Amino acid sequence: MSTRPRPLSPHLTIYRWPITMILSIMHRGTGLVLTSGLMIFAFWLGSIALGESYYSKFLFLSTTWIGSFFLFSLSFAFFLHFSNGIRHLYWDTGRGFNKDNVELSARLVIISTFIFTTIFWWWI
């Protein structure tokens, strides 16, 4: 027997994460980001209800670079979650489960997320 210590399989150094696993983790993560986005939406509605001074403070915070980055990230998370949700609805029909279709649909989710986010921010 070899006396060389061997990593437990699958180990992070030898295991390549498939794109479907990455999208599954990102789908859960975007759900958490969208939940925080609902809290920001509630603060926005509250600032409108409290009056013009609160609303102007909210607008100032949302137009800083941190606020803009958060809003961009929120829209990216929305479109990723949306595209992956459509992919899951397609899977619910019982189609698209062979390896080639799974890889293709995963790549389409990523491409459509970037396209939708770009179009959304281009039109704003």
N, C-alpha and C positions, 0 to 999 in steps of 0.2 A: 504494500500500500504506500501511497505517497504521503510524505510528512508535510507537504505544502498545505497551508490553510486555504480552503476553498470557500468562496461565498455561497450563501444559501441561495437557491434558485427560486424564483426569479429575483435577481439582485438589480439594483438601479444601474449598476455599471454595465450589465450585460443584457438587460431587458429593454427593448425599444417599445415605447408606448405607441399603440396604434392610434390613428386619428379619431376613431370612434370613441376610444376611451377618453381622449382629450376633450372631445366635444361633449361627452357625458358629464365630465367634471365641470366644464365651462357652463353647461346648461344649468347646473345646480348653483354655480357661482353667480351667474347672471340673474337668477331668481332672487338671490340675496341682495344684489345691487338694485334690482327693481323694487324690492321692498323698502330699501332706504330712499329710493326715489319717490315712493308714495309718501314718505314722511316729509320730504322737501315739498311735494305738491300740497300737502296739508298746511305747511308753513306759508306757502304762497297764497293759498285761499284765506288763511288766517290774516295775513298781512293786508289783503284786499278788504276783509271785513273790518279790520281795526282802523283803517283810514289811510289817507295819502302819505303821511309821514312814515308809517311802517312799510308801506308798499315801496316808497322810494328807497328806504334802507335795504329792503329785499332786492330791489333791482340793482342797487350798487354792489351788493355782495355777489349777485349772480353774474355781473359783468366783469368781475376781477378775473385774473388768469386762473385762479383756483376754481372759481365758480364756473367759468367757461369750460375748463377741463372736466369738471364733474358733470356738467350737462352733456358734453360730448361723449364722455364715458357712459353716461346713462342712456343716450340714444344708441350707442354701439351695443350696449347690453340688451336693450329692447329688441333691436333688429336681429341679434344673434339668437335670443330666446324665441322670437317670433319665427325665424327661419327654421330653427331646430324643432319647434313645435309643429310646423307644417310637415316636416320630415317624419315626425312621430305619428302624425295623423295619417300619412301615407302608409306607414308601416302597420297601422291599425287595420288597414284593409287586407292585410296578409300578403302584401307584395313588397318586393325590394329587399329581400333578406339574403340573397346570395352575395358572395364577397365583393364582386365587381360593382354591383348596384349600391352596396353599403358604402364603399369607398367613393363612388361617384357622387352619391347624395351628400356625403360629408364635405366633399370639396365644393359642391354647389351651395351648401349652407354657408361656408366661409366666404365664397365669392359674392353671394347675394348679400351677406351682411355688410361687406365693404362697399358694395354698389349702393345699397339702400342708405347707409350712413352718409356716404358722399353726396348723394342726391338730396337727402334731407338737409344737410348743412349748406349745400350750394343754393338751395331755394330760400333759405332763411335770410 
